[in-house]
Amino acid sequence: MPTFTPVRLTGLAAAALVVPGLLTACSSRDGGAPAAQADSITVTDQWIKAADQGMSAAFAEIANGSDREVRIVDAASPASARMEIHETVDANGSKTMRPKAGGLVVPAHGSAALVPGADHLMFMDLTSPLRTGAEVPVTLKFADGSTTTLTAQVRDFPGNKENYTPADGATPAGHGG
């Protein structure tokens, strides 16, 4: 059995006191850099409206588990040449879609819903048809530059009879050219 001298015991005792402090310091965010915004969110119930060409939209529930608001500023997917974060607003008695200024804010310890007829992720210039049952990756970009990629299932949605491609082929109001 080893014998401990008073000096050796003091060294072990000091280490026993210092190590927990180091572990606490390493795990604490106090005074350190805040967590990436992408790491603070949970995305559930994500899906995309089936479409043959033109435009479509993605919907989801986004929850923020952090003490700070999170802002989604952009989105991208190989299914679309470009994407925008949109809102639906009343304009002169009719509903119109437009880019959401400043992106989508998810409040601290709160959530934001992307739903038909309101906020959504707009797929513009589809690269191929979005067929029911397909799984499509979507990358969300946050104000701090962090990103997260989710997979959304394509679904049929007759719901609000939304049409993201006008019958006359013109670009909808707020959708650029």
C-alpha positions as CSV (number, residue, x, y, z in Angstrom):
1,M,0.0,0.0,0.0
2,P,1.4,3.4,-1.0
3,T,2.2,5.8,1.7
4,F,1.4,9.5,1.3
5,T,3.6,12.1,2.7
6,P,2.1,15.4,3.8
7,V,3.4,17.1,0.7
8,R,1.9,14.5,-1.6
9,L,-1.4,14.6,0.2
10,T,-1.5,18.3,-0.1
11,G,-0.8,18.1,-3.8
12,L,-3.7,15.6,-4.3
13,A,-6.0,17.7,-2.2
14,A,-5.2,20.8,-4.2
15,A,-5.8,18.9,-7.5
16,A,-9.1,17.7,-6.1
17,L,-10.1,21.3,-5.5
18,V,-8.8,22.7,-8.8
19,V,-10.1,20.1,-11.3
20,P,-13.8,20.6,-10.6
21,G,-13.3,24.4,-11.1
22,L,-11.6,23.8,-14.4
23,L,-14.4,21.5,-15.6
24,T,-17.0,24.1,-14.6
25,A,-15.1,26.9,-16.4
26,C,-14.8,24.8,-19.5
27,S,-18.6,24.0,-19.6
28,S,-19.7,27.5,-18.7
29,R,-20.7,30.1,-21.4
30,D,-20.5,33.0,-18.9
31,G,-18.1,35.5,-20.4
32,G,-17.5,33.2,-23.4
33,A,-18.8,33.4,-26.9
34,P,-22.5,32.8,-27.3
35,A,-23.6,29.5,-28.9
36,A,-24.2,29.6,-32.6
37,Q,-27.8,30.5,-33.5
38,A,-28.1,27.3,-35.6
39,D,-27.3,25.2,-32.4
40,S,-30.2,26.9,-30.5
41,I,-33.1,25.8,-32.7
42,T,-35.1,22.6,-33.2
43,V,-37.1,22.2,-36.4
44,T,-40.2,19.9,-36.5
45,D,-43.1,19.2,-38.8
46,Q,-41.2,20.4,-41.9
47,W,-42.7,19.8,-45.3
48,I,-42.7,21.2,-48.8
49,K,-45.7,21.6,-51.1
50,A,-45.5,19.4,-54.2
51,A,-45.1,21.2,-57.5
52,D,-44.1,20.4,-61.0
53,Q,-42.3,23.6,-61.9
54,G,-41.9,27.2,-61.0
55,M,-42.4,27.9,-57.3
56,S,-43.3,26.1,-54.1
57,A,-43.0,26.7,-50.4
58,A,-41.7,25.0,-47.3
59,F,-43.4,25.0,-43.9
60,A,-42.2,24.0,-40.4
61,E,-42.3,24.7,-36.7
62,I,-39.1,26.3,-35.4
63,A,-38.3,26.4,-31.7
64,N,-35.5,28.4,-30.0
65,G,-34.2,26.9,-26.7
66,S,-31.7,29.7,-26.1
67,D,-31.9,32.9,-24.0
68,R,-31.4,35.1,-27.1
69,E,-33.5,35.6,-30.2
70,V,-32.5,33.8,-33.3
71,R,-32.8,35.3,-36.8
72,I,-33.0,33.2,-40.0
73,V,-31.8,35.4,-42.8
74,D,-31.6,33.0,-45.8
75,A,-32.3,29.5,-47.0
76,A,-31.0,27.3,-49.9
77,S,-31.8,24.0,-51.4
78,P,-30.6,22.0,-54.4
79,A,-34.3,21.8,-55.4
80,S,-34.4,25.5,-56.2
81,A,-32.2,28.0,-58.0
82,R,-33.0,30.5,-55.2
83,M,-35.0,30.8,-52.0
84,E,-36.5,33.6,-50.0
85,I,-38.1,34.0,-46.6
86,H,-41.6,35.3,-47.3
87,E,-44.6,36.6,-45.5
88,T,-48.1,36.9,-46.7
89,V,-49.8,40.3,-46.1
90,D,-53.0,42.1,-47.0
91,A,-52.4,44.6,-49.8
92,N,-55.4,46.6,-51.0
93,G,-57.9,43.9,-50.0
94,S,-56.0,40.9,-51.4
95,K,-53.3,38.7,-50.0
96,T,-49.8,39.0,-51.4
97,M,-46.5,37.3,-50.7
98,R,-43.3,39.3,-50.3
99,P,-39.8,38.9,-48.9
100,K,-39.8,39.2,-45.1
101,A,-37.7,42.2,-44.2
102,G,-35.0,41.3,-41.7
103,G,-35.6,37.6,-42.0
104,L,-37.5,35.3,-39.6
105,V,-37.1,36.1,-35.9
106,V,-37.5,33.2,-33.4
107,P,-37.8,34.7,-29.9
108,A,-35.8,33.5,-27.0
109,H,-37.4,30.3,-25.5
110,G,-40.1,30.8,-28.2
111,S,-41.1,29.5,-31.6
112,A,-42.0,30.7,-35.0
113,A,-44.4,28.9,-37.4
114,L,-43.9,28.6,-41.2
115,V,-47.5,27.9,-42.4
116,P,-49.5,28.2,-45.6
117,G,-51.0,31.7,-45.9
118,A,-48.4,33.3,-43.6
119,D,-44.6,33.1,-43.2
120,H,-42.9,30.4,-45.3
121,L,-39.7,29.6,-47.2
122,M,-40.2,30.3,-50.9
123,F,-38.6,28.0,-53.5
124,M,-38.2,30.0,-56.7
125,D,-37.2,28.6,-60.0
126,L,-37.4,24.9,-59.1
127,T,-34.6,22.8,-60.6
128,S,-36.9,19.8,-61.0
129,P,-40.4,18.7,-60.0
130,L,-41.1,18.3,-56.3
131,R,-42.8,14.9,-56.1
132,T,-44.9,13.7,-53.2
133,G,-42.9,11.6,-50.8
134,A,-39.5,12.9,-51.9
135,E,-37.1,14.1,-49.2
136,V,-35.5,17.5,-49.9
137,P,-32.6,19.1,-48.0
138,V,-33.0,22.7,-47.0
139,T,-30.2,24.7,-45.4
140,L,-31.1,27.6,-43.1
141,K,-28.6,30.5,-42.6
142,F,-28.7,32.6,-39.4
143,A,-27.7,36.2,-38.7
144,D,-24.5,35.0,-37.0
145,G,-23.4,33.1,-40.2
146,S,-24.1,29.7,-38.7
147,T,-26.2,27.2,-40.7
148,T,-28.2,24.0,-40.2
149,T,-29.5,21.6,-42.8
150,L,-32.8,19.8,-42.4
151,T,-34.7,17.4,-44.6
152,A,-38.3,18.1,-45.5
153,Q,-40.8,15.7,-47.1
154,V,-42.7,16.8,-50.2
155,R,-46.5,16.5,-49.7
156,D,-49.7,17.2,-51.7
157,F,-51.5,20.2,-50.2
158,P,-54.8,21.3,-51.7
159,G,-55.5,23.3,-48.5
160,N,-55.8,26.9,-49.3
161,K,-55.6,26.3,-53.1
162,E,-52.4,28.3,-53.1
163,N,-50.8,28.8,-56.4
164,Y,-47.2,29.9,-56.4
165,T,-47.1,30.1,-60.2
166,P,-49.6,32.6,-61.7
167,A,-51.7,31.3,-64.6
168,D,-50.4,34.0,-66.9
169,G,-46.8,33.1,-66.1
170,A,-46.0,36.5,-64.6
171,T,-44.0,36.8,-61.5
172,P,-46.2,37.3,-58.4
173,A,-46.1,40.6,-56.6
174,G,-43.0,40.8,-54.4
175,H,-41.2,37.9,-56.1
176,G,-38.8,39.9,-58.2
177,G,-38.2,39.2,-61.9
